[in-house]
Amino acid sequence: MDDDNDILIAGKLLLRRFFTHVETCNQPQNIPNKLLENNFDAILLDMNFGPGESSGEQGFFWLKRIIEINPQAVIIMITAHGGVNVVVEAMKLGATDFIAKPWQNEKLVATLSSAVQLGKSRIETKELKDKNQLLTQVIVEPSSQKLLGHSKVMQNVMSLIERSAPTDANVLILGENGTGKELIARELHRKSHRADQIFMSVDLGALSEGLFESELFGYKKGAFTGANHERIGRLLAANGGTLFLDEIGNVPLHLQAKLLTVLEQRKVTPLGANQAIEFDVRVISATNLTQQALGDNEKFRQDLLFRLNTVEIIAPPLKDRHQDIEEIANYYARIYCKKYQKVNKTISPTALESLRLYHWPGNVRALKHAMERAIILSQSEHLEVNDFQLEVTGADEKVIANEPLVSKNKEVSDAMEISQTQSEDLNLARLEKQTIVTALRKHRYNISHSAKELGLTRTALYRRMEKYEL
């Protein structure tokens, strides 16, 4: 940046032999726009603009302005009127180096080469800092859950995982709530060539429309009201690794279009930014929508569906893999005996048969919670039918004969249960949890119907289920 066009031309002709892109500017008022349009590795800034100027005040002003816009900027000051005091002041204000006119070509190239490397290092450091800041917010302790089962349907699932995991093909996982869709996604990541990189999970069902772009794409400081700092998006934070988009079926159509564009171009533009940033992630998605629902153009964009389901894996419901129940139940029995410091408990043959023949509307998630509850409540070395407190339906009554009789009118039964709880316990948190459990059981763990009866949105219900570990 210099006011002398001859110097700009001479400098550009020299530097183009050593650097891939050289931009010049002879009007300082254009500096802010230049900085917004480009990510410069280094900046050569004249100390004086205009005939007869020699104080360096203009250079100091624009030095401070550039650093305000981009605190990571690497700036080399250049002038024909430079004393020691000017150099010291420029360094105090944030300049990296200083070159006097007329310059020596070798010195200019060497100084600028060092500055470019410093600029790249600063950018990489900032990206790592932003990425780590986000990861500390989203990464939790490794889950105690893992993909279990050796039934025929699970063997088919594992076969698909083995064949598709080593590739970068996008995978769409279909299945009811609680069938272990995220576990399948993690297994795909674990067996991929990206296994040593980040696995980033995003619950799209819990994101409001207003947060969708800022969470996925990120934003610059000042991009919107409340954006007091820059934030990296999940797509860039997962760069090099795997991005798991859970509940993809909940994304509105107009946001599906934006997601499709980003995935096709493999570039994302943070909110408030002018430049798109390339990313490299393997995308795995999941939804509880059926194949028929996904094929409805009014619910889901077919071009996005084609982009997501290069490979399609269906997570089978627990009722279709009863032969896996013993393995899953014993696994969680060991987990919760250790967690609650209980002596290892075995499952009685009668209880195991009841578990196998139960309808499990909440799938593996429901079995997991049933095991946790049984371990807590059991007073003997063996887990019996009564320890599981399974909800009896007409189809189950002949199997679970030792359970208390349940009213044929399910709503009356649930109301009585809540009423009894209320008469004995006025703790609001426990009452809310019991009400949610009742609604989920009534609607066989259908989230939409349960949320509607409770007067909540799906997102609000998901948050409460997570809060109460349901």
Order of alpha helices (4+ residues) and beta strands (2+ residues): alpha-alpha-beta-alpha-beta-alpha-beta-alpha-alpha-beta-alpha-beta-alpha-beta-beta-alpha-beta-alpha-beta-beta-beta-alpha-alpha-beta-alpha-beta-alpha-alpha-beta-alpha-alpha-alpha-alpha-alpha
